[in-house]
Amino acid sequence: MRVLLALGALAIVVAAFVVWRSQPSPEPLPPPTPITPSTPSPTAKVTVHVAGKIRKPGVYLLPSGARVTDAVTAAGGVSRGTSTGSLNLARRLIDGEQIVVGAAQGAAAPGSPVTDPAGAVLDLNSATNDQLEELPGVGEVLAARIAEFRDSHGGFTAVEQLREVSGIGDKKFEEIKPKVRV
């Protein structure tokens, strides 16, 4: 009987040891890889339309990563007596955008319908930070993040890319989605 009890106790000890050894042990995760901003390819181009009080208005093909000042220069510069105060000359160009020189910011172009700002649909690739702040749930900080995402990724190609902006979850995206376009 003692032999059987000793074998039973030994079996319990061995089983406990096997169970204890089979528990998973945490392993450290590798350090995260830093995210580096994508650099535009030297052959990539953006097409922009430069209009308004400019010497040679028209459509220009510029290198990717070019700034508004480069587009104004390509169009021959501003006409005499025209101020560029309403333009952010340091902003990166977005493919397909229109740059209007000398127009009052927020003013409607002649012949364009005047719309109620509450019902207006904003273009994510051309909206100013102030216009982005008018979206539901978007304040100064989130508007800056949207603009930063747009500038660092060469513009939005789909409204769904808003989900990639830090601070925009599913609920906020659903509130913003009907009020924006690309």
NORDAJO-V912207 format. One line per field, one symbol per residue. psi: psi as a letter, one per 30 degrees, with the letter a starting at -180 (. if undefined). burial: b if it has 9 or more other ideal C-beta (glycine too) atoms within 8 Angstrom, else e. A space follows every 50 residues. Layout:
psi->???
burial->???
//
This chain:
psi->eeeeeeeeeeeeeeeeeeeeffkkkkkkklkkkkkkkkkkkffklkkljk lbileikakkjlkkflleeeeeefgglllkgkkgefkjffkkkkkglkjj kgkkkfkklkfkkklkeefkkkjfffkleeeefflkgjaeeeeeeeeeee efgglkfkefffffkkfjaeeeeeeeefgll.
burial->eeeeeeeeeeeeeeeeeeeeeeeeeeeeeeeeeeeeeeebeeebebbbbb bbebeeeeebebbbebbbebbbebbeebeeebebeebebeeebbbebebe bbbeeeeeeeeeeeeeeeeeebbbbebebeebbebeebeeebbbbbbebb eebbbbeebebbeebeebeeebbebbbebbeb
//
